[in-house]
Amino acid sequence: MKLLRTAFDIDGVVCHTWKLMLELFNEEGYNFKEDDLTSFKLEDCLRVPEEKIREIITKSLSREYMNKKSVEDKAIWCLRNLYRITGKIIPFITSRKNPEDTVYYLENYIVKGQFPYIVRHGSWDDGLNTMDRKLLQIKELGCIAMVEDAPETLYKLSEHYIIPILIDRPYNRYCTWALRFTNWRAVLNLALALER
């Protein structure tokens, strides 16, 4: 089976990781709302010590909190239809540190046997930053587009002629240069057009 030419990020794209992060912050006495998320880099918009931000991010990605992370149902609809129409494997590219937890999350919360997929993490001892790691992964897979929530990552990919598809989130609205999508049907249509 061939790979779809459009790759998908996981956190912030097919699941609402930022909502869980806000919930975890607020459980510790903060009073943040989605409107407070004005930057993808939490340290730029939340007055929280950097070590606390790292702690919350790590918690939100752990297996312990997987069932609290709401899934983007329309994203799953899009992925299912991309497979149904093209018959191609769906590629996921992520910067998560724990491959086993990522596969567990995909199997049990996202994919659930509805379509074939491949997931790439890269190596965390490769000396690369998140953006370069994703660039390497997408090139290895031979994809030409990426659905992502991080403007900085998309900018890096676009410098290497990867089509940037920004899924609209509260924390990336400052980005005005990328193709911004609020509708998963439009993402489906673009991904299908890229297969021709």
C-alpha positions in Angstrom: 0.0 0.0 0.0 1.2 3.5 -0.8 1.4 6.4 1.6 -0.8 9.4 1.5 1.2 12.5 0.4 -0.1 14.6 3.3 1.2 13.9 6.8 -0.5 14.7 10.0 0.7 15.9 13.4 -1.0 14.3 16.4 -1.2 16.7 19.4 -3.2 19.9 18.7 -4.3 18.5 15.3 -6.2 15.2 15.8 -6.5 15.7 19.5 -7.1 18.7 21.7 -4.0 18.5 23.8 -4.1 22.2 24.7 -7.4 21.8 26.4 -6.0 19.1 28.7 -3.0 21.3 29.4 -5.3 24.1 30.5 -7.2 21.8 32.7 -4.0 20.5 34.3 -2.8 24.1 34.9 -6.1 25.1 36.4 -6.1 22.0 38.7 -3.0 23.6 40.2 -4.7 26.9 41.0 -4.2 28.8 37.8 -7.2 30.3 36.1 -6.3 30.2 32.4 -8.8 30.3 29.5 -8.3 29.4 25.8 -8.1 33.2 25.1 -4.9 33.3 27.2 -3.2 31.0 24.7 -1.9 33.6 22.2 1.3 31.8 21.2 2.3 28.2 20.4 5.2 28.7 22.9 3.4 28.6 26.3 6.3 30.5 28.0 5.5 33.5 25.7 1.8 33.8 26.8 1.4 32.2 30.2 3.1 33.6 33.4 4.2 30.2 34.6 7.7 29.0 35.5 9.3 27.2 32.6 9.8 24.0 34.7 6.0 24.0 35.4 5.3 24.3 31.7 7.6 21.3 31.0 5.9 19.3 33.8 2.4 20.0 32.4 3.4 19.2 28.9 5.0 15.9 30.0 1.8 15.0 32.0 -0.5 15.8 29.2 1.4 13.4 26.9 1.6 10.6 29.4 -0.5 7.4 29.2 -2.1 8.4 32.5 -4.0 11.2 30.9 -4.8 9.7 27.5 -8.5 9.2 28.3 -8.8 12.9 29.2 -7.5 14.2 25.9 -10.5 14.9 23.7 -10.2 13.7 20.1 -11.1 15.9 17.1 -14.0 13.8 15.7 -14.0 15.7 12.4 -10.3 15.0 12.0 -11.0 11.3 12.4 -13.7 11.6 9.8 -11.2 13.2 7.5 -8.6 10.5 8.0 -11.1 7.7 7.6 -12.4 9.2 4.3 -8.9 9.8 3.0 -8.2 6.1 3.4 -11.6 5.1 2.0 -11.2 7.3 -1.1 -7.5 6.7 -1.8 -6.7 3.4 -0.2 -3.5 4.8 1.1 -1.7 4.6 4.5 -2.1 7.7 6.7 1.2 9.1 7.9 1.6 10.7 11.3 4.6 12.7 12.3 5.1 13.6 15.9 7.7 14.9 18.4 6.4 12.8 21.3 9.2 11.2 23.3 7.6 7.9 24.0 6.9 5.8 20.8 5.1 3.0 22.8 2.6 5.5 24.4 2.1 7.2 21.0 1.2 3.9 19.3 -1.0 3.0 22.2 -2.8 6.3 22.0 -3.3 6.0 18.2 -4.5 2.4 18.4 -7.0 3.0 21.2 -8.2 6.6 20.8 -7.6 7.7 17.2 -7.3 4.9 14.6 -9.3 2.1 16.4 -8.8 -0.2 13.4 -10.5 2.2 11.0 -7.5 2.9 8.6 -3.9 1.8 8.2 -1.2 4.2 9.4 2.4 4.8 10.0 3.9 7.0 12.7 7.3 8.5 12.8 9.0 9.9 15.9 12.6 10.4 14.8 15.4 9.7 17.3 15.7 11.9 20.4 19.4 11.4 20.6 19.9 12.7 17.0 20.9 16.2 18.1 18.0 17.8 16.1 15.4 20.2 17.3 11.7 19.5 16.9 11.4 21.3 13.5 14.4 19.7 11.9 13.3 16.3 13.2 9.9 16.7 11.6 11.5 17.9 8.4 13.7 14.8 8.3 10.7 12.5 9.0 8.6 14.0 6.3 11.4 13.8 3.7 12.0 10.2 4.6 8.3 9.4 4.1 8.2 11.3 0.8 5.2 13.5 1.8 4.7 16.8 0.2 2.3 18.5 2.7 1.8 18.5 6.5 -1.2 19.3 8.7 0.3 20.9 11.8 -0.7 23.3 14.6 2.8 24.9 15.1 3.4 27.8 12.8 7.2 27.7 13.4 7.3 24.0 12.3 5.3 24.8 9.2 7.6 27.7 8.4 10.6 25.4 8.5 8.9 22.8 6.3 7.8 25.4 3.8 11.4 26.5 3.4 12.0 23.0 2.1 8.9 23.1 -0.3 6.6 21.1 2.0 3.1 22.6 1.7 2.1 24.0 5.1 -1.5 23.3 6.3 -2.2 25.1 9.5 -5.2 23.8 11.5 -6.8 26.7 13.3 -6.2 26.8 17.0 -6.4 29.6 19.6 -2.7 29.7 20.1 -1.7 29.9 16.4 -3.9 32.8 15.2 -1.0 35.2 15.1 0.3 33.2 12.1 -1.0 35.0 9.0 1.2 33.5 6.2 0.2 29.8 6.2 -2.9 28.2 4.7 -5.2 28.2 7.7 -8.0 25.6 7.9 -11.0 25.7 10.2 -12.9 23.0 8.3 -11.8 19.4 8.1 -13.8 18.9 4.8 -11.5 21.5 3.3 -8.4 19.6 4.6 -9.9 16.5 3.0 -10.4 18.2 -0.3 -6.9 19.6 -0.3 -5.3 16.3 0.6 -7.3 14.6 -2.2 -6.2 17.2 -4.7 -2.5 16.6 -3.7 -3.0 13.0 -4.6 -3.7 13.8 -8.3 
